[in-house]
């Protein structure tokens, strides 16, 4: 089963909004359809009504990431379980890929699209993909970018669980900001030390008169 592919559904949806920046790209049915990526047949089912429904699911998925990022594993699991109950998946055996040698179908598990509406289908796949990632790799592998004000969601797939940012761009921006902050602190300390030395010299000079 393509776990990374399915769990990415959740990340893509959550990251359509950047609350700290007041930005939201999920404003039209076209934006909803783009979230389905290559699954165009499912995306075509989307209607204007799905914009509001997608935003509701987005908020619930972000809450899962926020709980995980805050270290509350139980809350993260409870929130995700509520999504799984509301949006059940329909697993199917698929063989749309073939083996290179003899043309035999490469059978694998596939999460079928939910037939009722676009939101239900997307939410079911996103929740199940995230659940597989959480149980396979751990709750602490669900994170929110530390490069304020970004706070985009990400899935940590690093070997040493060291990921802290959603992208290389945010990592670079955070490192530059930290470097500049250190330089300002060093400059302030140098200035303070210099003023203290001047004060000491003036005090000594007055005592010698």
C-alpha positions as CSV (number, residue, x, y, z in Angstrom):
1,X,0.0,0.0,0.0
2,X,1.3,3.4,-0.9
3,X,1.3,4.8,2.6
4,X,3.4,7.9,1.9
5,X,1.2,8.8,-1.0
6,X,-2.0,8.5,1.0
7,X,-0.7,10.3,4.1
8,X,0.4,13.2,1.9
9,X,-3.3,13.8,1.2
10,X,-3.6,15.1,4.8
11,X,-0.5,17.3,4.5
12,X,-1.7,18.8,1.2
13,X,-5.1,19.7,2.7
14,X,-3.8,21.1,6.0
15,X,-1.2,23.3,4.2
16,X,-3.8,25.1,2.1
17,X,-4.1,27.4,5.0
18,X,-1.5,29.4,6.9
19,X,-3.4,30.8,9.9
20,X,-0.6,33.0,11.2
21,X,-0.3,34.7,7.9
22,X,-4.0,34.9,7.3
23,X,-3.7,33.0,4.0
24,X,-6.1,30.5,2.6
25,X,-5.9,29.0,-0.9
26,X,-8.9,26.7,-0.5
27,X,-11.4,29.2,-1.9
28,X,-12.9,27.5,-5.0
29,X,-14.0,24.2,-6.3
30,X,-11.0,24.3,-8.7
31,X,-8.7,24.4,-5.6
32,X,-10.5,21.4,-4.2
33,X,-10.0,19.4,-7.4
34,X,-6.3,20.3,-7.5
35,X,-5.8,18.5,-4.1
36,X,-6.7,15.2,-5.7
37,X,-3.6,15.4,-7.9
38,X,-3.4,12.6,-10.4
39,X,-6.7,11.2,-9.1
40,X,-8.7,13.3,-11.6
41,X,-11.8,11.2,-11.7
42,X,-12.4,11.7,-8.0
43,X,-11.6,15.4,-8.3
44,X,-14.3,15.8,-10.9
45,X,-16.9,14.9,-8.4
46,X,-16.2,18.0,-6.4
47,X,-18.8,20.8,-6.3
48,X,-19.0,24.2,-4.7
49,X,-20.4,22.6,-1.6
50,X,-17.2,20.7,-1.1
51,X,-15.2,23.9,-0.4
52,X,-16.9,24.4,3.0
53,X,-16.8,20.6,3.8
54,X,-13.1,20.5,2.9
55,X,-12.3,23.4,5.2
56,X,-14.0,21.6,8.0
57,X,-12.0,18.4,7.5
58,X,-8.9,20.6,7.2
59,X,-9.4,22.0,10.6
60,X,-9.8,18.6,12.1
61,X,-6.7,17.3,10.5
62,X,-4.7,20.3,11.6
63,X,-5.8,19.6,15.1
64,X,-4.3,16.1,14.8
65,X,-0.9,17.6,13.8
66,X,-1.2,20.3,16.6
67,X,-1.8,17.6,19.2
68,X,1.1,15.5,17.9
69,X,3.4,18.5,17.7
70,X,2.5,19.4,21.3
71,X,3.3,15.9,22.6
72,X,-0.3,14.9,23.3
73,X,-0.3,11.4,21.7
74,X,-3.6,10.3,23.1
75,X,-5.4,13.4,21.9
76,X,-3.9,13.0,18.4
77,X,-5.0,9.4,18.2
78,X,-8.5,10.2,19.5
79,X,-8.9,13.0,16.9
80,X,-7.7,10.8,14.1
81,X,-10.0,7.9,15.2
82,X,-13.0,10.2,15.1
83,X,-12.2,11.0,11.5
84,X,-11.7,7.3,10.7
85,X,-15.1,6.5,12.1
86,X,-16.8,9.3,10.2
87,X,-15.1,8.6,6.9
88,X,-14.5,4.9,6.6
89,X,-12.3,3.6,3.7
90,X,-13.1,0.9,1.2
91,X,-10.0,-1.2,0.7
92,X,-9.7,-3.0,-2.6
93,X,-7.0,-5.2,-4.3
94,X,-5.7,-3.4,-7.3
95,X,-3.5,-4.6,-10.2
96,X,-3.2,-1.5,-12.4
97,X,0.6,-1.9,-12.4
98,X,2.3,-4.9,-14.1
99,X,5.5,-6.8,-13.4
100,X,8.4,-6.1,-15.8
101,X,9.1,-9.7,-16.6
102,X,5.9,-11.5,-17.5
103,X,3.2,-8.9,-17.5
104,X,1.5,-10.3,-14.4
105,X,-0.5,-7.7,-12.4
106,X,1.3,-6.3,-9.4
107,X,-1.4,-6.9,-6.9
108,X,-1.5,-4.4,-4.0
109,X,-4.0,-2.8,-1.6
110,X,-5.7,0.3,-2.8
111,X,-8.0,2.7,-0.9
112,X,-11.0,3.1,-3.1
113,X,-12.7,6.4,-3.5
114,X,-15.8,7.0,-1.4
115,X,-18.9,7.2,-3.7
116,X,-21.0,9.7,-1.8
117,X,-19.1,13.0,-2.4
118,X,-15.6,14.3,-3.0
119,X,-15.0,15.4,0.6
120,X,-15.9,12.0,2.0
121,X,-13.6,10.3,-0.4
122,X,-10.7,12.6,0.2
123,X,-11.1,12.6,4.0
124,X,-11.3,8.8,4.1
125,X,-8.0,8.5,2.2
126,X,-6.3,11.3,4.1
127,X,-7.3,9.9,7.5
128,X,-6.3,6.3,6.7
129,X,-3.0,7.4,5.2
130,X,-2.2,9.5,8.3
131,X,-3.3,6.6,10.6
132,X,-0.9,4.2,8.8
133,X,1.9,6.7,9.1
134,X,1.3,7.3,12.8
135,X,1.1,3.7,13.7
136,X,4.1,2.7,11.6
137,X,6.5,5.5,12.5
138,X,5.1,7.1,15.7
139,X,3.0,10.1,16.7
140,X,6.2,12.3,17.0
141,X,6.6,11.9,13.2
142,X,3.7,14.3,12.7
143,X,5.0,17.9,13.0
144,X,4.4,21.6,12.4
145,X,7.1,23.8,10.9
146,X,9.1,25.7,13.6
147,X,9.9,28.5,11.2
148,X,7.4,31.1,12.5
149,X,5.0,32.2,11.2
150,X,4.8,29.2,8.8
151,X,3.4,26.3,10.9
152,X,2.8,24.1,7.8
153,X,2.3,20.4,8.5
154,X,4.9,17.8,7.6
155,X,5.6,14.1,8.0
156,X,9.1,13.4,9.4
157,X,10.7,10.6,7.5
158,X,14.3,11.3,8.6
159,X,16.3,8.4,10.0
160,X,17.0,10.2,13.3
161,X,13.7,12.0,13.9
162,X,15.4,15.3,13.5
163,X,13.1,17.2,11.1
164,X,11.8,20.5,12.3
165,X,10.8,22.4,9.2
166,X,8.3,21.8,6.4
167,X,10.8,22.6,3.6
168,X,14.4,23.5,2.9
169,X,13.3,27.1,2.4
170,X,11.9,27.4,5.9
171,X,15.0,25.6,7.4
172,X,17.3,28.1,5.7
173,X,15.1,31.1,6.8
174,X,15.1,29.8,10.4
175,X,18.9,29.3,10.4
176,X,19.5,32.7,9.0
177,X,17.2,34.3,11.6
178,X,19.0,32.4,14.4
179,X,22.4,33.4,13.1
180,X,21.4,37.1,13.0
181,X,19.9,36.8,16.5
182,X,23.2,35.4,17.8
183,X,25.2,38.2,16.1
184,X,22.9,40.8,17.7
185,X,23.3,39.2,21.1
186,X,27.1,39.2,20.7
187,X,27.1,42.8,19.6
188,X,24.9,43.8,22.6
189,X,27.2,41.9,25.0
190,X,30.3,43.5,23.5
191,X,28.7,47.0,23.8
192,X,27.7,46.3,27.4
193,X,31.2,45.0,28.2
194,X,32.7,48.1,26.6
195,X,30.5,50.5,28.6
196,X,31.4,48.6,31.8
197,X,35.1,48.9,31.1
198,X,34.8,52.7,30.4
199,X,32.8,53.2,33.6
200,X,35.5,51.3,35.6
201,X,38.3,53.4,34.0
202,X,36.4,56.7,34.9
203,X,35.9,55.5,38.5
204,X,39.6,54.6,38.8
205,X,40.7,57.9,37.4
206,X,38.5,59.9,39.9
207,X,40.0,57.9,42.8
208,X,43.5,58.8,41.8
209,X,42.9,62.5,41.8
